[in-house]
Amino acid sequence: MSWVADIFAGVAKFMTDVIYVAAVVAAASLLLNVLFVPLLIVAAGRWPL
C-alpha cells in the first residue's frame, strides 16, 4: 500500500505549496496596499482630477 502513502504525501505537499503561495500573494498585496494607497492619496490631493 505504498502508493497510497505516496498519494497522501503528494497531496500534503501540494496543499502546503498552495498555502505558501497564497500567503506570499496575500503579503505582497498587503504590502502594495500599504505602499500605494498613501501615494494615491497624496497624488489625488496634489493633482485634483
Kinemage of the C-alpha trace (Angstrom):
@kinemage 1
@onewidth
@group {chain A} dominant
@subgroup {mainchain}
@vectorlist {calphas} color= white
{ca met a 1} P 0.000 0.000 0.000
{ca ser a 2} L 2.948 2.339 -0.507
{ca trp a 3} L 1.224 4.085 -3.414
{ca val a 4} L -1.461 5.305 -1.002
{ca ala a 5} L 1.234 6.863 1.173
{ca asp a 6} L 2.792 8.411 -1.931
{ca ile a 7} L -0.551 9.914 -2.925
{ca phe a 8} L -1.119 11.325 0.546
{ca ala a 9} L 2.418 12.731 0.611
{ca gly a 10} L 1.901 14.354 -2.792
{ca val a 11} L -1.434 15.847 -1.739
{ca ala a 12} L 0.090 17.153 1.510
{ca lys a 13} L 2.988 18.762 -0.372
{ca phe a 14} L 0.609 20.271 -2.914
{ca met a 15} L -1.563 21.723 -0.134
{ca thr a 16} L 1.442 23.216 1.676
{ca asp a 17} L 2.629 24.724 -1.633
{ca val a 18} L -0.825 26.217 -2.238
{ca ile a 19} L -0.937 27.651 1.296
{ca tyr a 20} L 2.584 29.058 0.889
{ca val a 21} L 1.746 30.702 -2.448
{ca ala a 22} L -1.488 32.122 -1.014
{ca ala a 23} L 0.408 33.554 1.962
{ca val a 24} L 3.022 35.146 -0.312
{ca val a 25} L 0.308 36.647 -2.541
{ca ala a 26} L -1.585 37.985 0.484
{ca ala a 27} L 1.587 39.514 1.950
{ca ala a 28} L 2.515 41.084 -1.400
{ca ser a 29} L -0.943 42.600 -1.895
{ca leu a 30} L -0.928 43.928 1.676
{ca leu a 31} L 2.500 45.471 1.085
{ca leu a 32} L 1.325 47.028 -2.190
{ca asn a 33} L -1.738 48.468 -0.456
{ca val a 34} L 0.408 49.918 2.341
{ca leu a 35} L 2.806 51.459 -0.173
{ca phe a 36} L 0.445 52.657 -2.906
{ca val a 37} L -2.627 53.895 -1.032
{ca pro a 38} L -0.759 56.805 0.629
{ca leu a 39} L 0.873 57.640 -2.707
{ca leu a 40} L -2.528 57.680 -4.397
{ca ile a 41} L -3.941 59.893 -1.648
{ca val a 42} L -1.005 62.307 -1.965
{ca ala a 43} L -1.242 62.306 -5.760
{ca ala a 44} L -5.010 62.867 -5.666
{ca gly a 45} L -4.522 65.753 -3.237
{ca arg a 46} L -1.732 67.284 -5.301
{ca trp a 47} L -3.329 66.838 -8.726
{ca pro a 48} L -7.116 67.046 -8.331
{ca leu a 49} L -8.844 65.258 -11.178
